[in-house]
Amino acid sequence: MDLSNATWRKASRSGENGGNCVELADMAGSIVAVRDSKDPHGPVLLLTRATLRSAVQSTLIR
């Protein structure tokens, strides 16, 4: 998937220094790209919205 035109965003509370953040980009269909904000040229996970939602919810339950 071509990510060259992706518009990446991160949580507004992450601040300018980045920290330990992930960035998200909406892609075609129901796909969301996820990457490490400290490594913008590194690997990218492509997840469906449902899978991302499930992953986030499972971390909040712990």
Distance bins in CASP14 RR format, pairs under 12 A and 6 or more apart:
PFRMAT RR
TARGET T0000
AUTHOR 0000-0000-0000
RMODE 2
METHOD distances of the structure
MODEL  1
1 25 0 0 0 0 0 1 0 0 0 0 0
1 27 1 0 0 1 0 0 0 0 0 0 0
1 28 1 0 0 1 0 0 0 0 0 0 0
1 29 0 0 0 0 0 1 0 0 0 0 0
1 31 1 0 0 1 0 0 0 0 0 0 0
1 32 0 0 0 0 0 1 0 0 0 0 0
1 33 1 0 0 1 0 0 0 0 0 0 0
1 44 0 0 0 0 1 0 0 0 0 0 0
1 45 0 0 0 0 0 1 0 0 0 0 0
1 46 1 0 0 1 0 0 0 0 0 0 0
1 47 0 0 0 0 0 1 0 0 0 0 0
2 25 0 0 0 0 0 1 0 0 0 0 0
2 27 0 0 0 0 1 0 0 0 0 0 0
2 28 0 0 0 0 1 0 0 0 0 0 0
2 31 0 0 0 0 0 1 0 0 0 0 0
2 33 0 0 0 0 0 1 0 0 0 0 0
2 44 0 0 0 0 0 1 0 0 0 0 0
2 46 0 0 0 0 0 1 0 0 0 0 0
3 23 0 0 0 0 0 1 0 0 0 0 0
3 24 0 0 0 0 0 1 0 0 0 0 0
3 25 1 0 0 1 0 0 0 0 0 0 0
3 26 0 0 0 0 0 1 0 0 0 0 0
3 27 1 0 0 1 0 0 0 0 0 0 0
3 28 0 0 0 0 0 1 0 0 0 0 0
3 31 0 0 0 0 0 1 0 0 0 0 0
3 32 0 0 0 0 0 1 0 0 0 0 0
3 33 1 0 0 1 0 0 0 0 0 0 0
3 34 0 0 0 0 0 1 0 0 0 0 0
3 35 0 0 0 0 1 0 0 0 0 0 0
3 40 0 0 0 0 0 1 0 0 0 0 0
3 41 0 0 0 0 0 1 0 0 0 0 0
3 42 0 0 0 0 0 1 0 0 0 0 0
3 43 0 0 0 0 0 1 0 0 0 0 0
3 44 1 0 0 1 0 0 0 0 0 0 0
3 45 0 0 0 0 0 1 0 0 0 0 0
3 46 0 0 0 0 1 0 0 0 0 0 0
4 25 0 0 0 0 0 1 0 0 0 0 0
4 27 0 0 0 0 0 1 0 0 0 0 0
4 33 0 0 0 0 0 1 0 0 0 0 0
4 41 0 0 0 0 0 1 0 0 0 0 0
4 44 0 0 0 0 0 1 0 0 0 0 0
5 25 0 0 0 0 1 0 0 0 0 0 0
5 26 0 0 0 0 0 1 0 0 0 0 0
5 27 0 0 0 0 1 0 0 0 0 0 0
5 28 0 0 0 0 0 1 0 0 0 0 0
5 33 0 0 0 0 0 1 0 0 0 0 0
6 23 0 0 0 0 1 0 0 0 0 0 0
6 24 0 0 0 0 1 0 0 0 0 0 0
6 25 1 1 0 0 0 0 0 0 0 0 0
6 26 0 0 0 0 1 0 0 0 0 0 0
6 27 1 0 0 1 0 0 0 0 0 0 0
6 28 0 0 0 0 0 1 0 0 0 0 0
6 31 0 0 0 0 0 1 0 0 0 0 0
6 32 0 0 0 0 0 1 0 0 0 0 0
6 33 1 0 1 0 0 0 0 0 0 0 0
6 34 0 0 0 0 0 1 0 0 0 0 0
6 35 0 0 0 0 1 0 0 0 0 0 0
6 40 0 0 0 0 0 1 0 0 0 0 0
6 44 0 0 0 0 1 0 0 0 0 0 0
6 46 0 0 0 0 0 1 0 0 0 0 0
7 23 0 0 0 0 1 0 0 0 0 0 0
7 24 0 0 0 0 1 0 0 0 0 0 0
7 25 1 0 1 0 0 0 0 0 0 0 0
7 26 1 0 0 1 0 0 0 0 0 0 0
7 27 0 0 0 0 0 1 0 0 0 0 0
7 32 0 0 0 0 0 1 0 0 0 0 0
7 33 0 0 0 0 0 1 0 0 0 0 0
8 21 0 0 0 0 0 1 0 0 0 0 0
8 22 0 0 0 0 1 0 0 0 0 0 0
8 23 1 0 1 0 0 0 0 0 0 0 0
8 24 1 0 0 1 0 0 0 0 0 0 0
8 25 1 0 1 0 0 0 0 0 0 0 0
8 26 0 0 0 0 1 0 0 0 0 0 0
8 27 0 0 0 0 0 1 0 0 0 0 0
8 32 0 0 0 0 0 1 0 0 0 0 0
8 33 1 0 0 1 0 0 0 0 0 0 0
8 34 0 0 0 0 1 0 0 0 0 0 0
8 35 1 0 0 1 0 0 0 0 0 0 0
8 36 0 0 0 0 0 1 0 0 0 0 0
8 37 0 0 0 0 1 0 0 0 0 0 0
8 40 1 0 0 1 0 0 0 0 0 0 0
8 41 0 0 0 0 0 1 0 0 0 0 0
8 44 0 0 0 0 1 0 0 0 0 0 0
9 21 0 0 0 0 0 1 0 0 0 0 0
9 22 0 0 0 0 0 1 0 0 0 0 0
9 23 1 0 0 1 0 0 0 0 0 0 0
9 24 1 0 1 0 0 0 0 0 0 0 0
9 25 1 0 0 1 0 0 0 0 0 0 0
9 26 0 0 0 0 1 0 0 0 0 0 0
9 32 0 0 0 0 0 1 0 0 0 0 0
9 33 0 0 0 0 0 1 0 0 0 0 0
9 34 0 0 0 0 0 1 0 0 0 0 0
9 35 0 0 0 0 0 1 0 0 0 0 0
9 37 0 0 0 0 0 1 0 0 0 0 0
10 16 0 0 0 0 0 1 0 0 0 0 0
10 17 0 0 0 0 0 1 0 0 0 0 0
10 18 1 0 0 1 0 0 0 0 0 0 0
10 19 0 0 0 0 1 0 0 0 0 0 0
10 20 0 0 0 0 0 1 0 0 0 0 0
10 21 1 0 1 0 0 0 0 0 0 0 0
10 22 1 0 0 1 0 0 0 0 0 0 0
10 23 1 0 1 0 0 0 0 0 0 0 0
10 24 1 0 0 1 0 0 0 0 0 0 0
10 25 0 0 0 0 0 1 0 0 0 0 0
10 34 0 0 0 0 0 1 0 0 0 0 0
10 35 0 0 0 0 1 0 0 0 0 0 0
10 36 0 0 0 0 0 1 0 0 0 0 0
10 37 1 0 1 0 0 0 0 0 0 0 0
10 38 0 0 0 0 0 1 0 0 0 0 0
10 40 0 0 0 0 0 1 0 0 0 0 0
11 18 0 0 0 0 1 0 0 0 0 0 0
11 19 0 0 0 0 0 1 0 0 0 0 0
11 20 0 0 0 0 0 1 0 0 0 0 0
11 21 1 0 0 1 0 0 0 0 0 0 0
11 22 0 0 0 0 1 0 0 0 0 0 0
11 23 0 0 0 0 1 0 0 0 0 0 0
11 24 0 0 0 0 1 0 0 0 0 0 0
11 37 0 0 0 0 1 0 0 0 0 0 0
11 56 0 0 0 0 0 1 0 0 0 0 0
12 18 0 0 0 0 0 1 0 0 0 0 0
12 21 0 0 0 0 0 1 0 0 0 0 0
13 19 0 0 0 0 0 1 0 0 0 0 0
13 21 0 0 0 0 1 0 0 0 0 0 0
14 20 0 0 0 0 1 0 0 0 0 0 0
14 21 1 0 1 0 0 0 0 0 0 0 0
14 22 0 0 0 0 1 0 0 0 0 0 0
14 23 0 0 0 0 1 0 0 0 0 0 0
14 24 0 0 0 0 0 1 0 0 0 0 0
14 37 1 0 0 1 0 0 0 0 0 0 0
14 38 0 0 0 0 0 1 0 0 0 0 0
15 21 0 0 0 0 1 0 0 0 0 0 0
15 37 0 0 0 0 0 1 0 0 0 0 0
16 37 0 0 0 0 0 1 0 0 0 0 0
17 37 0 0 0 0 1 0 0 0 0 0 0
17 38 0 0 0 0 0 1 0 0 0 0 0
18 36 0 0 0 0 0 1 0 0 0 0 0
18 37 1 0 1 0 0 0 0 0 0 0 0
18 38 1 0 0 1 0 0 0 0 0 0 0
18 39 0 0 0 0 0 1 0 0 0 0 0
18 40 0 0 0 0 0 1 0 0 0 0 0
19 36 0 0 0 0 0 1 0 0 0 0 0
19 37 1 0 0 1 0 0 0 0 0 0 0
19 38 1 0 0 1 0 0 0 0 0 0 0
19 39 0 0 0 0 0 1 0 0 0 0 0
20 36 0 0 0 0 1 0 0 0 0 0 0
20 37 0 0 0 0 1 0 0 0 0 0 0
20 38 1 0 0 1 0 0 0 0 0 0 0
20 39 0 0 0 0 0 1 0 0 0 0 0
21 34 0 0 0 0 0 1 0 0 0 0 0
21 35 0 0 0 0 1 0 0 0 0 0 0
21 36 1 0 0 1 0 0 0 0 0 0 0
21 37 1 0 1 0 0 0 0 0 0 0 0
21 38 1 0 0 1 0 0 0 0 0 0 0
21 39 0 0 0 0 0 1 0 0 0 0 0
21 40 0 0 0 0 0 1 0 0 0 0 0
22 32 0 0 0 0 0 1 0 0 0 0 0
22 33 0 0 0 0 0 1 0 0 0 0 0
22 34 1 0 1 0 0 0 0 0 0 0 0
22 35 1 0 0 1 0 0 0 0 0 0 0
22 36 1 0 0 1 0 0 0 0 0 0 0
22 37 1 0 0 1 0 0 0 0 0 0 0
22 38 0 0 0 0 1 0 0 0 0 0 0
22 39 0 0 0 0 0 1 0 0 0 0 0
22 40 0 0 0 0 0 1 0 0 0 0 0
22 43 0 0 0 0 0 1 0 0 0 0 0
22 44 0 0 0 0 0 1 0 0 0 0 0
22 45 0 0 0 0 1 0 0 0 0 0 0
22 47 0 0 0 0 0 1 0 0 0 0 0
22 52 0 0 0 0 0 1 0 0 0 0 0
22 55 0 0 0 0 0 1 0 0 0 0 0
22 56 0 0 0 0 0 1 0 0 0 0 0
22 59 0 0 0 0 0 1 0 0 0 0 0
23 32 0 0 0 0 0 1 0 0 0 0 0
23 33 0 0 0 0 1 0 0 0 0 0 0
23 34 1 0 0 1 0 0 0 0 0 0 0
23 35 1 0 1 0 0 0 0 0 0 0 0
23 36 1 0 0 1 0 0 0 0 0 0 0
23 37 1 0 1 0 0 0 0 0 0 0 0
23 38 0 0 0 0 1 0 0 0 0 0 0
23 39 0 0 0 0 0 1 0 0 0 0 0
23 40 1 0 0 1 0 0 0 0 0 0 0
23 42 0 0 0 0 0 1 0 0 0 0 0
23 44 0 0 0 0 1 0 0 0 0 0 0
23 45 0 0 0 0 0 1 0 0 0 0 0
24 31 0 0 0 0 0 1 0 0 0 0 0
24 32 1 0 1 0 0 0 0 0 0 0 0
24 33 1 0 0 1 0 0 0 0 0 0 0
24 34 1 0 1 0 0 0 0 0 0 0 0
24 35 0 0 0 0 1 0 0 0 0 0 0
24 36 0 0 0 0 0 1 0 0 0 0 0
24 37 0 0 0 0 0 1 0 0 0 0 0
24 44 0 0 0 0 0 1 0 0 0 0 0
24 45 0 0 0 0 0 1 0 0 0 0 0
24 46 0 0 0 0 0 1 0 0 0 0 0
24 47 0 0 0 0 1 0 0 0 0 0 0
24 49 0 0 0 0 0 1 0 0 0 0 0
24 52 1 0 0 1 0 0 0 0 0 0 0
24 53 0 0 0 0 0 1 0 0 0 0 0
24 55 0 0 0 0 0 1 0 0 0 0 0
24 56 0 0 0 0 0 1 0 0 0 0 0
25 31 0 0 0 0 1 0 0 0 0 0 0
25 32 1 0 0 1 0 0 0 0 0 0 0
25 33 1 0 1 0 0 0 0 0 0 0 0
25 34 0 0 0 0 1 0 0 0 0 0 0
25 35 1 0 0 1 0 0 0 0 0 0 0
25 37 0 0 0 0 0 1 0 0 0 0 0
25 40 0 0 0 0 0 1 0 0 0 0 0
25 44 0 0 0 0 1 0 0 0 0 0 0
25 45 0 0 0 0 0 1 0 0 0 0 0
25 46 0 0 0 0 1 0 0 0 0 0 0
25 47 0 0 0 0 0 1 0 0 0 0 0
25 52 0 0 0 0 0 1 0 0 0 0 0
26 32 1 0 0 1 0 0 0 0 0 0 0
26 33 0 0 0 0 1 0 0 0 0 0 0
26 34 0 0 0 0 0 1 0 0 0 0 0
26 46 0 0 0 0 0 1 0 0 0 0 0
26 47 0 0 0 0 0 1 0 0 0 0 0
26 48 0 0 0 0 0 1 0 0 0 0 0
26 49 0 0 0 0 1 0 0 0 0 0 0
26 52 0 0 0 0 0 1 0 0 0 0 0
27 33 1 0 1 0 0 0 0 0 0 0 0
27 34 0 0 0 0 0 1 0 0 0 0 0
27 35 0 0 0 0 0 1 0 0 0 0 0
27 44 0 0 0 0 1 0 0 0 0 0 0
27 45 0 0 0 0 0 1 0 0 0 0 0
27 46 1 0 0 1 0 0 0 0 0 0 0
27 47 0 0 0 0 1 0 0 0 0 0 0
27 48 0 0 0 0 0 1 0 0 0 0 0
27 49 0 0 0 0 0 1 0 0 0 0 0
27 52 0 0 0 0 0 1 0 0 0 0 0
28 46 0 0 0 0 0 1 0 0 0 0 0
28 48 0 0 0 0 0 1 0 0 0 0 0
29 46 0 0 0 0 0 1 0 0 0 0 0
29 48 0 0 0 0 1 0 0 0 0 0 0
29 49 0 0 0 0 1 0 0 0 0 0 0
30 46 0 0 0 0 0 1 0 0 0 0 0
30 47 0 0 0 0 1 0 0 0 0 0 0
30 48 1 0 1 0 0 0 0 0 0 0 0
30 49 1 0 1 0 0 0 0 0 0 0 0
30 50 1 0 0 1 0 0 0 0 0 0 0
30 51 0 0 0 0 1 0 0 0 0 0 0
30 52 0 0 0 0 1 0 0 0 0 0 0
30 53 0 0 0 0 0 1 0 0 0 0 0
31 44 0 0 0 0 0 1 0 0 0 0 0
31 45 0 0 0 0 0 1 0 0 0 0 0
31 46 1 0 1 0 0 0 0 0 0 0 0
31 47 1 0 0 1 0 0 0 0 0 0 0
31 48 1 0 0 1 0 0 0 0 0 0 0
31 49 1 0 0 1 0 0 0 0 0 0 0
31 50 0 0 0 0 0 1 0 0 0 0 0
31 51 0 0 0 0 1 0 0 0 0 0 0
31 52 0 0 0 0 1 0 0 0 0 0 0
32 44 0 0 0 0 0 1 0 0 0 0 0
32 45 0 0 0 0 1 0 0 0 0 0 0
32 46 1 0 0 1 0 0 0 0 0 0 0
32 47 1 0 1 0 0 0 0 0 0 0 0
32 48 1 0 0 1 0 0 0 0 0 0 0
32 49 1 0 1 0 0 0 0 0 0 0 0
32 50 0 0 0 0 1 0 0 0 0 0 0
32 51 0 0 0 0 1 0 0 0 0 0 0
32 52 1 0 1 0 0 0 0 0 0 0 0
32 53 0 0 0 0 1 0 0 0 0 0 0
32 55 0 0 0 0 0 1 0 0 0 0 0
32 56 0 0 0 0 0 1 0 0 0 0 0
33 40 0 0 0 0 0 1 0 0 0 0 0
33 42 0 0 0 0 0 1 0 0 0 0 0
33 43 0 0 0 0 0 1 0 0 0 0 0
33 44 1 0 1 0 0 0 0 0 0 0 0
33 45 1 0 0 1 0 0 0 0 0 0 0
33 46 1 0 1 0 0 0 0 0 0 0 0
33 47 0 0 0 0 1 0 0 0 0 0 0
33 48 0 0 0 0 0 1 0 0 0 0 0
33 49 0 0 0 0 0 1 0 0 0 0 0
33 52 0 0 0 0 1 0 0 0 0 0 0
34 42 0 0 0 0 0 1 0 0 0 0 0
34 43 0 0 0 0 1 0 0 0 0 0 0
34 44 1 0 0 1 0 0 0 0 0 0 0
34 45 1 0 1 0 0 0 0 0 0 0 0
34 46 1 0 0 1 0 0 0 0 0 0 0
34 47 1 0 0 1 0 0 0 0 0 0 0
34 48 0 0 0 0 0 1 0 0 0 0 0
34 49 0 0 0 0 0 1 0 0 0 0 0
34 51 0 0 0 0 0 1 0 0 0 0 0
34 52 1 0 0 1 0 0 0 0 0 0 0
34 55 0 0 0 0 1 0 0 0 0 0 0
34 56 0 0 0 0 0 1 0 0 0 0 0
35 41 0 0 0 0 1 0 0 0 0 0 0
35 42 1 0 0 1 0 0 0 0 0 0 0
35 43 1 0 0 1 0 0 0 0 0 0 0
35 44 1 0 1 0 0 0 0 0 0 0 0
35 45 1 0 0 1 0 0 0 0 0 0 0
35 46 0 0 0 0 0 1 0 0 0 0 0
35 47 0 0 0 0 0 1 0 0 0 0 0
36 42 1 0 0 1 0 0 0 0 0 0 0
36 43 0 0 0 0 1 0 0 0 0 0 0
36 44 0 0 0 0 1 0 0 0 0 0 0
36 45 0 0 0 0 1 0 0 0 0 0 0
45 51 0 0 0 0 1 0 0 0 0 0 0
45 52 0 0 0 0 1 0 0 0 0 0 0
45 55 0 0 0 0 1 0 0 0 0 0 0
46 52 0 0 0 0 1 0 0 0 0 0 0
47 53 0 0 0 0 1 0 0 0 0 0 0
47 54 0 0 0 0 1 0 0 0 0 0 0
47 55 1 0 0 1 0 0 0 0 0 0 0
47 56 0 0 0 0 0 1 0 0 0 0 0
48 54 0 0 0 0 1 0 0 0 0 0 0
48 55 0 0 0 0 0 1 0 0 0 0 0
49 55 0 0 0 0 0 1 0 0 0 0 0
49 56 0 0 0 0 0 1 0 0 0 0 0
50 56 0 0 0 0 0 1 0 0 0 0 0
50 57 0 0 0 0 0 1 0 0 0 0 0
51 57 0 0 0 0 0 1 0 0 0 0 0
51 58 0 0 0 0 0 1 0 0 0 0 0
52 58 0 0 0 0 0 1 0 0 0 0 0
52 59 0 0 0 0 0 1 0 0 0 0 0
53 59 0 0 0 0 0 1 0 0 0 0 0
53 60 0 0 0 0 0 1 0 0 0 0 0
54 60 0 0 0 0 0 1 0 0 0 0 0
54 61 0 0 0 0 0 1 0 0 0 0 0
55 61 0 0 0 0 0 1 0 0 0 0 0
55 62 0 0 0 0 0 1 0 0 0 0 0
56 62 0 0 0 0 0 1 0 0 0 0 0
END
